[in-house]
Amino acid sequence: MNRRNHPFPIGLALGGPASLIRVSAEGARQPARTRLSLNENPFGPSPLALAVVRDELSELCRYGRELGDILTQRIAAREGLSMDEVMIGDILEPLGFRLAQDGPSGGEFVYSEPGYTALVDAVLPSGGVVIGVPLNYELENDLPVIASKVNERTRAVYLVNPHNPSGTVSDTVSFIDFVREMSKRTLVIVDEAYLEFDSDFEQRTAIGLVREGENVVVFRTFDKIFGLAGLGVGYGIAPKALATSLKNAGVGSADAVDRLSLAAALASLQDANYVTTTRAKVAAERAKWHELLGSMTLRHSDSRGNFVFFETGRPHHEIAAAMRAKGIEVGRAFPPLDDWVRISIGLPHENAMARAVIAELLG
């Protein structure tokens, strides 16, 4: 690729996704399993990202600060914000640790359970207290109960929308109104890692509240729909004062992100059709899962992410073991929903194989 044709004046591209190879302690190759357990995007990164990564390999002797500045600028322009409101990196763990460390011991962090716990796990070493609120019957964030748990000790409310592991999204108007109201009482962190898999992404995002100056942090990642899980880069959007304070404390500074990750993320933003195409592929495969689960009368969530979540009527470990015996890895258990299983959307032939196994096991 001619570097002058790049969407920015730096380079990148690797080949297709490598197969999952397992090696025993003795060094012998083991049969590869179909991994439908970590909500990865099996369709791979944008071709632009792959191309830039390949070219950028020759630049690994250089620091990536200029790439970080360009990525920050592009994200700010994309979201209609200033660069001072953008933090680069997978910020959830350091954000949780910093919030707990900077506040009084015993500060409370409210979140939905079962759920993704990177942020709330990080508060525990600094004396933070985690307040878990069960999902409602539809397996959505139970906003009224969450509100009832907020008090003078609350340091932050952490919401994942779409939720993980259920994949459900809250009603847009109710959710935005709730976040706005809660942000007047405490910091609200909205994790939108999977929101771009939903066709109503632009209406559902909470970033508009940051533009309004509310006490809200929004997290996004390139790991999921952009297919860059192997590089691990995301970004946070926060009010200027909070973002500046966090970056001064080492949270969200692009200097901490490696050059390849910055270049791949930046190239991904230039591919106007990639997200739309990937979203459609995932939605088509997810619909096949929901059709099967409906035909088998298995209770399942209305997932809008790149995974499905359903009740099996059997202990999770039994289903996971049975799937593993067929060469398929599924998501971990999510207590107290011990008879529910989360299965990531894979490639079409992988999904067909997994559906056939579920139909055999539970039919």
C-alpha positions in Angstrom: 0.0 0.0 0.0 1.3 3.5 -0.8 1.6 5.4 2.4 0.3 8.5 0.7 -3.0 6.8 0.2 -3.5 6.2 3.9 -6.4 7.9 5.7 -3.8 9.5 7.9 0.0 10.1 7.3 1.2 7.1 9.1 1.1 3.4 8.1 -0.5 -0.4 8.9 -2.0 -4.5 7.7 -1.8 -8.1 8.8 -3.3 -11.2 7.3 -6.6 -12.8 8.2 -7.4 -14.0 11.8 -5.1 -16.8 13.0 -6.7 -20.1 14.0 -6.8 -20.9 17.7 -3.9 -23.3 18.3 -3.6 -25.1 21.6 -0.2 -26.5 22.7 0.1 -29.0 25.5 2.9 -28.8 28.2 4.8 -31.3 26.1 4.6 -29.1 23.1 2.1 -31.2 21.1 -0.5 -29.5 19.1 -4.0 -29.9 20.5 -7.3 -29.8 18.5 -8.5 -26.3 18.2 -11.9 -25.5 19.7 -14.5 -23.1 18.4 -14.3 -20.2 20.8 -17.8 -18.6 21.4 -17.0 -17.5 24.9 -15.5 -14.0 24.9 -17.8 -11.9 22.7 -15.1 -11.4 20.1 -15.9 -10.2 16.6 -14.9 -13.2 14.4 -15.4 -11.3 11.2 -12.1 -9.6 11.8 -10.9 -6.0 11.8 -11.5 -3.5 9.0 -9.2 -4.1 6.0 -8.0 -0.5 6.5 -6.9 -1.4 10.0 -5.1 -4.6 8.8 -3.3 -2.7 6.1 -2.1 0.0 8.4 -0.9 -2.5 11.0 1.3 -4.2 8.4 2.9 -1.0 7.3 3.3 0.2 10.9 5.4 -2.7 11.9 8.4 -0.9 10.4 7.7 2.0 12.7 7.8 0.2 16.0 11.1 1.9 16.9 9.0 5.1 17.2 6.8 6.2 20.0 3.1 6.6 19.2 2.4 10.0 20.7 1.6 11.7 17.4 -0.9 8.8 16.6 -2.5 9.3 20.0 -3.0 13.0 19.3 -4.5 12.3 15.9 -6.8 9.6 17.4 -7.9 11.9 20.2 -8.7 14.6 17.7 -10.7 12.2 15.4 -12.7 10.9 18.3 -13.4 14.4 19.6 -14.6 15.4 16.1 -16.7 12.3 15.8 -18.5 12.9 19.1 -18.8 16.6 18.9 -16.5 17.3 21.9 -13.2 18.9 22.7 -10.0 16.8 22.8 -9.8 17.7 26.5 -12.9 15.5 27.1 -11.4 12.4 25.5 -9.4 9.7 27.3 -7.6 7.0 25.3 -7.2 3.4 26.5 -9.2 0.6 28.3 -9.9 2.9 31.2 -12.4 0.9 33.3 -10.1 -0.7 35.7 -7.8 2.3 36.4 -10.9 4.5 36.6 -12.4 2.3 39.3 -9.2 2.1 41.2 -8.7 5.9 41.0 -12.2 6.8 42.1 -12.0 4.5 45.1 -8.5 5.6 46.0 -9.4 9.4 45.8 -12.5 9.1 47.8 -13.2 8.2 51.5 -12.8 4.6 52.5 -16.1 2.7 52.2 -17.3 4.7 49.1 -20.0 2.7 47.3 -20.2 1.7 43.7 -23.6 0.6 42.4 -23.8 -1.8 39.5 -26.1 -4.5 38.0 -25.4 -8.1 38.7 -24.6 -10.4 37.2 -22.6 -8.2 35.0 -19.2 -7.1 33.7 -17.0 -6.5 36.7 -13.8 -4.9 35.6 -14.6 -1.5 37.1 -16.1 -2.7 40.4 -13.4 -5.3 41.0 -10.9 -2.6 40.7 -12.4 -0.6 43.6 -12.0 -3.3 46.2 -8.2 -3.0 46.8 -8.7 0.7 47.7 -11.5 0.1 50.2 -14.5 0.6 47.9 -17.8 -1.2 48.6 -19.6 -2.8 45.7 -23.4 -2.7 45.8 -24.9 -5.2 43.3 -28.5 -4.8 42.1 -30.2 -7.8 40.4 -31.4 -7.4 36.8 -35.2 -7.1 36.4 -37.3 -9.9 35.0 -36.5 -8.8 31.4 -32.8 -9.0 32.4 -32.4 -5.3 32.0 -30.7 -2.8 34.4 -33.3 -2.3 37.1 -33.2 1.5 37.1 -35.7 2.2 40.0 -33.9 -0.2 42.3 -30.5 1.2 41.3 -31.8 4.7 42.1 -32.9 3.5 45.6 -29.3 2.4 46.4 -27.8 5.8 45.7 -26.9 7.8 48.8 -24.3 10.1 50.3 -21.7 7.3 50.3 -22.1 6.5 46.6 -19.0 7.3 44.5 -20.4 6.1 41.2 -23.1 4.2 39.4 -21.8 1.8 36.7 -24.3 0.8 33.9 -23.5 -1.4 30.9 -25.9 -0.8 28.0 -26.4 -3.2 26.2 -25.9 -5.2 29.3 -23.4 -8.0 29.6 -24.3 -11.0 29.8 -27.9 -10.4 28.9 -27.4 -8.1 25.9 -30.5 -6.1 26.8 -30.8 -2.3 26.2 -32.9 -0.1 28.4 -35.7 2.1 26.9 -33.9 5.0 25.4 -35.9 7.9 26.8 -36.1 6.3 30.3 -32.4 5.5 30.3 -31.2 8.9 29.3 -33.5 10.6 31.7 -32.3 8.3 34.5 -28.6 8.9 33.8 -29.2 12.6 33.7 -31.1 12.6 37.0 -28.6 10.3 38.7 -25.6 12.4 37.5 -26.9 15.3 39.6 -26.4 13.0 42.7 -23.2 11.1 41.8 -20.9 10.2 38.9 -22.6 7.8 36.4 -20.3 5.6 34.2 -22.0 4.2 31.1 -20.3 1.3 29.4 -21.3 1.2 25.7 -18.9 -1.5 24.6 -21.7 -3.3 22.6 -23.9 -0.4 21.7 -22.7 -0.1 18.1 -24.1 -3.6 17.4 -27.6 -2.0 17.9 -29.1 -0.2 14.9 -30.4 2.6 17.2 -26.9 3.3 18.4 -26.9 7.1 17.7 -30.2 7.5 19.5 -29.3 5.4 22.5 -25.8 6.7 23.3 -25.3 8.7 26.5 -22.6 10.9 25.0 -25.1 13.7 24.5 -25.2 14.1 28.3 -21.4 14.7 28.4 -22.0 17.4 25.8 -24.6 18.9 28.1 -22.0 19.1 30.9 -23.6 16.3 33.1 -21.4 14.3 35.5 -21.2 11.3 33.2 -18.4 9.2 31.8 -19.1 7.1 28.6 -16.8 4.2 27.7 -16.4 2.7 24.3 -14.0 0.1 22.9 -12.5 -1.0 19.6 -12.3 -4.6 20.9 -15.8 -5.5 20.0 -17.5 -4.3 16.8 -14.2 -3.0 15.4 -12.6 -6.5 15.9 -9.5 -5.3 17.7 -9.7 -7.5 20.8 -6.1 -8.7 20.3 -4.9 -5.1 20.6 -7.1 -3.9 23.4 -7.9 -0.2 23.1 -10.9 1.8 24.0 -11.7 5.4 25.0 -13.7 7.3 27.5 -15.6 10.5 27.2 -15.9 12.7 30.3 -16.4 16.3 31.4 -13.2 18.3 30.9 -12.4 18.8 34.5 -12.8 15.1 35.4 -10.9 14.0 32.2 -8.0 16.3 32.9 -7.8 15.2 36.5 -7.8 11.5 35.5 -5.2 12.0 32.8 -3.0 13.8 35.2 -3.3 10.7 37.4 -2.3 8.5 34.5 -5.8 7.4 33.5 -6.7 7.8 29.8 -3.4 9.1 28.5 -2.7 8.0 25.0 1.0 7.7 25.9 0.2 4.5 27.7 -1.2 2.8 24.6 1.1 1.0 22.1 1.6 2.3 18.6 -0.1 -0.6 16.8 -3.2 -0.2 18.8 -3.4 3.5 18.2 -2.8 3.1 14.5 -5.4 0.3 14.1 -8.0 2.2 16.0 -7.5 5.3 13.9 -7.7 3.4 10.7 -10.9 1.7 11.9 -12.6 5.0 12.2 -11.9 5.8 8.6 -13.8 2.8 7.3 -17.3 4.2 6.9 -18.9 1.0 5.8 -17.3 -1.4 8.2 -19.5 -1.0 11.2 -22.7 -1.0 9.2 -21.7 -4.2 7.4 -20.5 -6.0 10.6 -23.6 -5.0 12.5 -25.8 -6.5 9.7 -23.8 -9.8 9.8 -24.1 -10.1 13.5 -27.8 -9.2 13.5 -28.5 -11.9 10.9 -26.7 -14.6 12.9 -28.3 -13.4 16.2 -31.8 -13.6 14.6 -31.1 -17.3 13.7 -30.3 -18.0 17.4 -33.4 -16.2 18.6 -35.5 -18.1 16.1 -34.2 -21.4 17.4 -34.6 -20.5 21.1 -38.1 -19.4 20.4 -39.0 -22.6 18.6 -37.6 -24.6 21.5 -39.5 -22.4 24.0 -36.3 -21.6 25.8 -36.5 -18.3 27.7 -33.9 -15.9 26.4 -33.1 -12.2 26.6 -33.7 -9.7 23.9 -30.0 -9.4 23.2 -28.8 -6.5 21.0 -25.1 -7.4 21.4 -22.9 -9.9 19.6 -24.0 -12.8 21.8 -27.2 -14.6 23.0 -28.2 -15.4 26.6 -30.7 -18.1 27.4 -32.0 -20.4 30.1 -31.3 -24.1 29.7 -32.9 -25.6 32.8 -29.7 -27.4 33.6 -26.6 -26.3 35.6 -24.2 -24.2 33.6 -21.3 -26.5 34.2 -23.2 -29.4 32.6 -24.0 -27.4 29.4 -20.5 -26.0 29.2 -19.0 -29.4 29.5 -21.3 -30.9 26.9 -20.5 -28.1 24.5 -16.8 -28.5 25.2 -17.0 -32.1 24.4 -18.3 -31.1 21.0 -15.4 -28.7 20.5 -17.3 -25.5 21.4 -16.4 -23.0 24.2 -19.2 -20.9 25.7 -19.2 -18.0 28.1 -18.5 -18.5 31.8 -21.3 -18.9 34.4 -23.0 -15.8 35.7 -24.4 -16.5 39.2 -27.1 -16.3 40.4 -28.3 -17.2 36.8 -26.7 -20.6 37.2 -28.8 -22.3 34.5 -28.3 -19.6 31.8 -25.7 -19.7 29.1 -24.1 -16.9 27.1 -22.9 -17.8 23.6 -21.0 -15.3 21.4 -21.9 -14.9 17.8 -19.2 -16.6 15.7 -18.8 -17.1 12.0 -22.0 -18.5 10.3 -20.7 -22.1 10.2 -19.6 -21.9 13.8 -23.0 -20.6 14.8 -24.8 -23.4 12.9 -22.7 -26.0 14.6 -23.4 -24.5 18.1 -27.2 -24.3 17.4 -27.2 -27.9 16.3 -25.5 -28.9 19.5 -28.0 -26.9 21.6 -30.9 -28.4 19.7 -29.5 -31.9 20.4 -28.8 -31.2 24.1 -32.0 -29.4 25.0 -34.5 -30.5 22.3 
